[in-house]
Amino acid sequence: MTTELCALGVAELARRYRDKSVSPVEGTRATLDRIATLNPKLNAFLTVLGDSALVAAEAAERLFLTGIDLGPLQGVPFSVKDNIEVRGTRTTAASRQRLDAPIDTEDSPVVRRLRQAGAVLVGKTNLHEFAAGVPERDGPFGWVQNPRKLGYQSGSSSSGAGAATASGQGVFALGTDTGGSIRLPALLCGTVGLKATYGRCSIRGIVPLSVYFDHVGPLTRSVADAAYALNAIAGHDVADPYSALAPVDDYVAALGRDIRGLRLGVPTNTFYRDAEPAILTAYDGAIAALRSRGLAVTELVLPRVEEVPDITQRLIHPDACAYHEQYRGREHLYAQGFRDFVLPGRERLAFDYVQARHAMAEITAAWRALFERVDVLITPSSPVIAPLHDVWVVEVGGQKRNYRLEVGRFSRPWNLCGFPAIVLPSGVTAAGLPTSVQLVAPPFAEGRLLAVAQALEQELGMASRLGIDVRGD
């Protein structure tokens, strides 16, 4: 019963709550039991909020009994990454710098919106230090295991969110994404990961990496569940200076829209063919699947995409250092990887930063113009498949590459321009590790993006194939 309940998505769990075949308390207890069983093996959770989760589930149950229905998320268990503030918890950002941080006195806006929708928060998940995407053996909380194959990496930096969702420890999880940190755990763990348009969801109450690139969004086991979660967290936040004042769609209703005749952009840059063979095979299959659903394929060149890895480093590292100036003199508390990755941003010259901002604006304008020719773009999600822990050099196209830089090569462009992007499973290798594809839409076209993603999900049939079982190495 526990495994069956933990495998359900939002719609089915909501149906069972409403026909009273299952109660929110039963659904929440099943999730907490699964966390208790699996967390010692996966290390996905840093904080389990068992008592408060059961109180929230009981409240959801009482509302149902009195005829009050807050919507489909009422009683649905979820988790959040531990760089997102939750009232009554200590937000550590998985760093020794914050192990003595004050207890949060308020929920971040995205958590508050989910609670208002009736969702039940079961815990806070593990991550890489300050969401910098550098998994560290010497970090304070250790590595997260990939539930698709133990012993393998689970993605950066929302690794706990990816592992928790893939293994049924909650219906969905919130992660953050500065260069792919929602989408990378999703692709390595075989889930759906959605990064909405920059500013679509409030980032207030979230420990920043770079406020000009940071996004927050859901990791789920289906496209529909991503739409349910986005319905709850999307919207303007007047107290967040980076929040966009833009109309919010009904993303669940958008799933049923007719996608026939939409124009699918396929980049021809060699940049996107430089990937492991299994990834490219699954990518070509996804293109064929969308063509069979009535999308018209248009080949195009994505201008200057090859420049993105360099430009993002020139921008994100100084942005991160601006926040971390408060920890000057305490650098010894960072793990070595974080120091090597972020702190060189202190040495960036102002004119180099400004030049990179100009390049960012020019590239964004060029990519926005592409959407006059196409409605949605498709790319592979990453050039590489999940490696073993402690493997930092991978081979792509016969060349040795730095895994940390390589894994996010296809995700970083969409943080640079802030366009919405979603990844979803596209296949499984002979070794049992997932592959994934990425869809991208123009700003604030998340409804269109989700409709196309669900059609592709239906064609590929990966959600049911992957399941929530944890597999050994």
Buried (B, 14 or more C-beta within 10 A) or exposed (E): EBBEBBBBBBBEBBEBBBEEEBBBBBBBBBBBBBBEBBBEBBBBBBBBBBEBBBEBBBBBBEBBEEEEBBBBBBBBBBBBBBBBBBBEBBBBBBBBBBEEEEEBEEBBBBBBBBBEBBBBBBBBBBBBBBBBBBBBEEBBBEBBBBBBBBEBBBBBBBBBBBBBBBBBBBBBBBBBBBBBBBBBBBBBBBBBBBBBBBBBBBBBBBBBBBBBBBBBBBBBBBBBBBBBBBBBBBBBBEEBEBBBEBEBBEBBEBBEBEBEEBBBBBBEBEBBEBBBEBBBBBBBBBBEBBEEBEBEBBEBEBBBBBBBBEBBBBBBBBBBBEBBEEBEEEEEBBBEBBBEBBBEBBEBEEEEBEEBBEBBEEBBEBBEEBBEEBBBBBBBBBBBBBBEBEEBEBEBEEEEBEBBEBBBBBBBBBBBBBBBBBBBBBBBBEEEBBBBBBBBBBBBBBBBBBBBBBBBBEBBEBBEEBBBEBBEE
